Amino acid sequence: MVVAQVSPPEISDAGARFLAEVNSKTAGVSRLEMCIQCGSCGGSCPSADAMDHTPRGLFALIRAGERDEVLRSNTPWMCLSCYHCVVRCPQEILITDVMYAIKVIAEKEHTYPNNVGPGFSGVFIGQAKRFGRSWEVGLTARHYLRHYILRLPRMTPMAFGLFRHGRIGLLPHQIQQKKQLQAILQRADELERAR
C-alpha cells in the first residue's frame, strides 16, 4: 500500500513572522508549521462548537499573518486542555500548548475578545496557588458573580445535587505539599518572564 504525502499549505511572510512568534512562546517544539488542515483537532474537540474558529482555522490564520484576528479569537480561551486534539493529530502538533502560547501573547497585549477567559484563568490559578488545587464552589461562584450573575439561579439545583451526592464540597481542600507546588509555580513564573 502506498501512502500519499500531504504537504502543509504555503506560509506568507507575515505568517512566517507570526508563526515564529507563536513558536517562541510555545513550550517544547510546537510542530505548528506541519499542520495539513485535516480537521482532526476540531473534530475531536469537545468545545469546538463554542469556538469562533476551529484550531485548524486558527492555524491557517496564523500562516496567513492574521495576527489581530488570532489574538482576538475566543478559540484559545475555549480550549479545555483535554489533549484529545494532540492525541489525534497525525502531525503530532502540540495544539494545546499552541493555544496556551496564543493566550499568553493576547494577555500581554490585552487583545483577547473579552474578560471572561482571562478572568476564569485568573481565578483558577489563584486557587491553585492558594490551595494547591481547584475549589469548584469557589471557582464557580467567583467566575459567575463576575461574568454571568443572571445564570447563577439556574445553576443552584445542579449545585445542590452535586453537593448532596458528595461530588463537590462547600469548603476548599488543600494539598499536603503546597509549599513545593508554590515553588514550582514561582519558578514557572520566572521562566515565563524570562522569555
Secondary structure, DSSP 4 states (H G I P E B T S, - for coil): -PPPP-PPPP--HHHHHHHHHHHHHSSS---GGG-----HHHHH-TTGGG-SS-HHHHHHHHHTT-HHHHHT-SHHHH-----HHHHH-TT---HHHHHHHHHHHHHHHT-SS-SHHHHHHHHHHHHHHHHSS--HHHHHHHHHHHH-GGGHHHHHHHHHHHHHTTSS-SS----TTHHHHHHHHHHHHHHHHH-
